Amino acid sequence: MSRVVVIGAGIGGLAAAARLAATGHRVTLVEQAADVGGKLGTWRHDGFVFDTGPSLLTMPHVLEELYDATGAALADTLPLERLETACHYRFADGTRLDLPGDAARIPAALDDALGPGRGEQWTALMDRAARIWDVTREPFLESPITPRDMLRLSRNVGDIATVAPWRTLRGLASDYLEDPRLRALLDRYATYTGSDPRRAPAALATVPYAEQAFGSWYVPGGLGRLGESLLERVRALGADVLLGTEVVEITTAGGRASGVRLGDGTVLPADVVVANADAATVYGRLLDGPLARRAARRVARATPSLSGLALLLELDDPPEVAHHQVLFAEDYDAEFDAVFGRRGRARPVARPTVYVSAPRDPAVVPGPGTGAWFVLVNAPRHDPAHGTDWDRPGLVEQQADRVLDLMAERGLDVRDRVRHRATVSPADLERRTSTPGGSIYGTSSNGARAAFQRPANRSPLPGLYLVGGSSHPGGGLPLVVLSARIVAGLVGPA
């Protein structure tokens, strides 16, 4: 029986701990916070419950496989609810679109809202995305990426032409989408990986494909229940869980990981260490030596992902709206320029796209006639030296006021219904999750080689593995769960 220490109880760490415990390892899960979930955070106040991270679940089969592999049935443990309307969109010209959760109904909905032929354009793009998905799913999402994978793909001319690694997502859109509103819709999916659609690879067209092919889902009671449910699985499988406990060092001996040192000086010995922490934190702070320094330099060369500014709104008498809404900016390019610092330092967006999650779920509010709305806008990472200092007095409140004003301008005015407002800034996210700058996804997918530059699950140091959104295959709940499956496969059974 191998001793495994998992650093961090985000979804990646919880999933990895559960899988490794289920295969016979003696697992200790260590989390610096008093609760679990990591970026899948939960905030409670006066009977209101907010998801402060992901608010949409896709690819539920990935979760089903995780629960099956660890001895439980997802349907019995954590029931999911499929959304009839995936998202309500309001475009810059005022056009409104309710995108169905059923993929078969999407073309007609696009024709009705945007005009004849729009459904055909989008369908053609999704057909291409399906082919990209078929080529990339196994080697890029479900396996540890290796030079052999890259070589195998490079030898298949047809696969290369399908994936078109030299094309950007925006460039691919130009081949299929004539309507600028459809192009804005596709651009939106680049932000699911914290990226700029003008630089992100065409392969990200698989993001809307997966969402539409497998549906949009919600966890009644909030997605934070996923973290709580996985914690129950981890404990049921016999793992030890240490909450409110900080890891300050990954120890080494004989040229491999040998355990972790805690904040109080205690050393937990281990045969295997799994780090569910941002790769920049692992290589820049927790690990020392030439291997760590080289890995840290590689991580630093990649473009960090964008961050976000979140508003948590406790509302009285909220309007009845779709669960998910996107209110598009008038100039999406200006938004990406601001967030990534093109044409100057990275800065808050003057008129950002606004995302609203407004669940109609009695479990997340104190009573009838109230609403718990999570509002998010893209934001530059916290970078006082070279970009935006989100701790500058007054900045967060100023931006929050601007977001509420924009919502009102775009037809969703709740300013006189707000009972209480809280905010989560990139600086708050950095402090809460030890993520440099509060970059939601670690590194972005900007650039043709971004997928290959993302930190590997098997680190350069034997015995140390990386899991979670900053490592392969990337951010977002399904990919983080897949990263745990990859790591468990690399470690092997006890």
N, C-alpha and C positions, 0 to 999 in steps of 0.2 A: 504494500500500500504506500503510494507516494504522498508526501506532504506537499500541499499546494496552498500558497497564499495568494488571494485575489485582492488587489488594491482597488477600491472604489466600488460602490454599490449602485452605479448607474445601471441601465438596462443591460448593457454589455457585460458588466461584471456579475450581475445577478444571473444572467443566462449562462455565462461560462461556469460560475460556481455550481449551478444546478446540474449542468451537464457533467461536470467533472465529478461531483459527488455521486451522481447516478451511476458512473462507471467505476466506482470503488475507491476513488482518491479520498484522502483525509483533507478536507478543505476548511480553511479559515478565511472568511471574508471580512475585510477591514474597511471601514468607511469613516471619513473625517466628520461628516455631518451627523446630526442626531436622527435623521431619517434617511430613507433610501429613494432612489429614482434618478439622482444626478440632475441632468438637464430636463428630465421628465419630472419637473417639480410640481408641488401642490402648495397652495397658499389658502389658509382658512382665516376668516374674520367675520364675527357676528353672524354665524350661520351660513355664510356664503363660502363656496368652495371653487377654487380656480385652478385649472391646469396652467402652469407658467411656462411650459415647454410645448412639445407636440400636442396638437389638439385633433389630429386626424390620424386614423389607422388605416393602412392599406396592406395588401398581401397577407391576409389573415392566415393563409395556409402555412406561412413561416412560423407563426405562433403555435398553430395546431401541432406542427411537427416537433417544436420545442417541448410542449407539454407532453406529447406522446412519448418522446425520448426520455422524459424524466418521471414517467409513471403516473400521469394524470390526463384527464380529458379536458381540453379547453372549454368545451361547451358546458361541462358540469362545474368548472372552476371559475371561469371568467366569461360569462355570456356577453356576446357582442351584438350590436344593433346596426344593421345596414341602413344607410341614409338614402331616402328616395331622391332627394336633390343633393348632388355632390357639392355644388357651390352656386351661389348667386353672384353674378358679375355685373358691375356697372362700369362701362367704358367711358373714356374721356369725352366722347361726344354725347353722352347721356343714354346711349343704348343699354338696355338691360337684357341679361341672359340668365335663365335658370338652367344650369347644366345637369341633366339627369344622372342619377347614379347607375342607371342601366345603360350600358354601352350601346345597345341596339336602338335606343331612343335618341341618342345624341345627334345624328345627322339631321333629323327632322327638327329638333330643337334649334339647331344652328340656322337652318333655313328660315324658320319662323322668326327668329330674333334678328338675324343679320342679313337675310336676303337669300334668294334662291342660289344654289350652287355652293354655298359655304359648307354645307354638310359634306358634299362630295370632296371638296378641297381637304377638309380635316380628315376624312376617311382615308384618302390617299396617303396622307402623311402618317396616319396611324398604321396603315398597312406596311409602310417602310419601317416604322418603329418596331412593329412586330417581328420583322425579319432581323433587325438589329438585336432585338431581345433574344431571339433564337440563337444567334451567333455568340452573344456575349454572356448570356446568363450563367452557363456552367463555368467557363474559364475565368470570368471576371467577377462574378458575384458569389459563387458557391465554392470557390477553390482558392487556396493561397496563390497569389499571382507569382509566377516564376518566369525566368528566361525561356524555359521550354514552352510555356503558354504563348509567350510573345512570338517565338519562332514558329510554333504551329500555326498561329493565325497569319503570320506574315507569308507563309507558303501557300495559303489559299487565296488566290486572286479574287475569287467571287466574294468571299467573306470580307476581304479588305474593301472592295467596292461597296458592299452593303453598309459597313460601319462608317466608311469615309472618314478616317481619323484626322485627315487634314482639313475637314470642314468644321465650322462652328455651328452651334444650334441656330443662330440667326441666319447663317448662310444656308442651312438646310431648309429653313422656313421659306426662303426666297424661291425655292424650287417648287413649292407646293401651295403656299398661301398668298393669295392676291390681296385679301382683305387685311388692312392694318390692325383691325380688332382681333382677328385670329392670330396675327403675329404677336400682338401683346399677350394674348392668352398663352401662347407657347413660351414667350419670354418669362412669364411668371414661374414656370417650372424650373428654370435655372436657379431661382432663389431657394428651391427645395434643397439644393446642395451648397447654398451660400455663394453662388457664382454669378458672373456677368454673362448674359446670353451672347454677347458679341465676342466672347473669348472662350466660353465653355464648349466642349465638343458636341458634335451632332448626336453622339450616342445618348445624350441626355433626353432625346425624344422618347426614350424608353420610360421616363418618369411618368408622363401623362398616359402612356400606353398601359403601364402597370396599374395605375390608379383606376383607369376605365375598365381594364380587363378583369380586375379582381375586386373592384368596388371600393366605396368609401364607407368607413365603419367608425363607430363610436362605442366607447365603453360606458355603459350607464353608471353614473356616479363620478365620472371623470376618468381620463386616461391614467391619472396617478394611481388608480387601483391596480394597474398592471404591475407597477413596482411593488405594491403591497402583496399582490398575489404571488409574484416570483419570490419575494422574501419568505413567504409561507412555504413554498416549494423547497427553497434552499434549506430551511430549518427542518422540514419534514424528512429531508434526505440525510440529515445528521451533520450538516456543516455547522461550524461555529461562526457566529456573527458578532463582530465588535463594532458598535456604532459609537460616534463621538470620539473616534480614535484616529489620530493622524499618523500617516507613514511619512517619515522624513528622509529615509534612505533605503535604497535597494542594496543589500550587502552582497559581496562576492567572495568566492574562495575557489582556488584552483582553476581560475579562468572561466567560472560560470556563476550564475545567480545562486546565492545560498540562503536568502531569506530577506527579511525587512527589519528595519529599526524603527520603532515607534517614537512618538514625541517625548515619552517619559523615559526613553533610553532602553526599554525592553527590546530584545531581539527575538523575532519569531523565525526559527530556522525553517527552510523549505527546500524541497528538491526542485520545485517549479514555482515561479512567480508569474502571475498574470496581472498586467497593469491595465486597468480600465480608467486610465487618466490620459489627458491630452499628451500626445507624443512629445510636444515641446517641453512639457513639464517633466516627463519621464527622463528624457535625455539631457535636459538642461538643469534639472534640480535634484532628481532622486538618484541619479546614477552618475558615477564619476569615472574618469579614465579615458584613454584614447578612443575606444569604440564609441563611447557616449558622445564625446566631442565631435567626432566625425558625423555621427547620426544627427546631432543637433544642428550642425551646419547644413546638412541636406534638408532638414525640416525648415530651416530659416530661409532657404532659397525659394520655397514655394509661396504662392500668394495666399495670405490668410483669408478665411471665409469672412463674409459679412457678419455683422451682429444684428441686434434688434433692440428697439425700445418698446416695452410692453406696458399697456395700461390695463389695470384690473378695476373694472367698473361695477359697483354695486348699484343697481338701478331699481327705482320704483316705477311700476306700470310701464314696463318696456314694450316697445312696438313688437308685433309678431313678424318675425323675419326668418329667413333661412338660417340653418345652423351655421353654415360657413358663407362668408361674403367677402368679396374683393372689390374695392373701389379704386379703379385705376387712376394713376397720375396722368396729367396732360403730356408730360415729357418723360417717358421712361428712361431714355438715354441720359438725361440730366440726373436722374436718380442714381443710376449706376456710376456715373462720373463722380458724384458727390461721395458715395459710399466707399468706392475704391480709390478715391484720391486722384483721379485723372483731372488734368487741367487745374492743378493746385492740391493743397492738402486735403485729406479726407475730412469730411464735414457733415453735419446733420443735413438731411434733405429738406429743402424749403417746402416742397409740395409732394410728399411721398404717396405712393400707393398704400392703401390702408386695408389690412386684413382684420376681419371681425369673426370671432367664434362666439355664437350666442345660443348655447344649448338650451332646449326646452326640456329640462330635466329637473323634476322636483327634488332630486337628491342633492342638488348643488346650490339650492337657495333655501332661505329660512321659512318661506311660505308663499302662497299664491300672490300674484301681482308683483313679484320681484324677479330680477334677472341678474345673472353673474356673467358679464361679458368680458372676454379677453380680446384686447385690441393690440395689434402688432404692426409696426412699420420697420422697414429695413433701415439699418443704421450702421455707421462706421464703427469699427472696434474701438475700445478704449485705448488710446495711445497719446498720453499727454505730451510726450516729447516730439512726436512727428505728425500728429493728426488731431483728434478730438479728445479733450479732457472732459469725460462725462461727470467728473466730480466738481466741475466748475460751478460755483454757487448760482442757482437759478436756471441753469441750462435745461435740466430734465423737466422742470415744471413748465418752462417756456415752450418746450417742444410738445409736451403733453397737451397744453392749451391749444397749440396749433393743430394737433391731430383732431381734437374734438371739433374745432372750427371747420376743418376740412370735411369731416364726416357730415356736418350740418350742410355745408355747401353742396355736398354730393348726395343729399337727400336722406341722410340718416342723422337727424338732430336729436341727441339725447342729453344735451347740456343741462336742461332743467329737470332731468330725472335722476341725476347722479346723487345718490345718498352718500357714497364714499368712494374715493379714488386712491389707488396705490399705483406705484410704478416699479418697473424692473429695468434698470439701465444696463448697458454693456459692462460698466464698472461693477455693478451689483452681481452680474452673472460671472464675471471674472473671480470675484471674491467667494461666491457661493460654490463654484464648481472647480476652482483652480485652473481655469481655462484662460490662457494668455489673451488679454484684450477682450475677453468675452466672445471670441469667435465661435459661433454656434457649431460649426462643422469642422473645426480645426483648420485644415487647409481647404481652399476652394477647388473647384474643378476647372479653373481657368487655365487654358493652354492644352495643346494636343497631347502632351505627355503627362498631364496631371494624374491620370489613373495609375500610371506606372511610378510616379514619384511619391505617391501616398505611402507613409510608413507601413512596412510589411508586418504581418501578424507574428512572424518569427523574427525576433530581434537579432542584431549581430552578436549579442551575448548569449551563449548557450544557457538554456534554462529559463530565459525571460521571454514572455510573449505579450503582445499588445492586442487589446480588444477594445471595441467602441468606435465612435464616429470619427475620430481623428486618424484611425488606421484603416487598412484595407478591410472591406470594400468601400467604406465611406459612411456618411451620416444619414440619418433618418431611421426610424424604428425598425423597419424590416431588415435593412442592411446591417444595423448594429446586432440584431439577433443572429443574422447569418455570420457575422464576424465571430460570434461566440461558438457557433458550430464549427467554423474553420479551426479556431484555436483548440477546441476539444479534440478535433481530429488530429491535429499536429501533436498534441500532448499524448494522445492515445489512452487506452484503458490502464487501470492500475495493475 
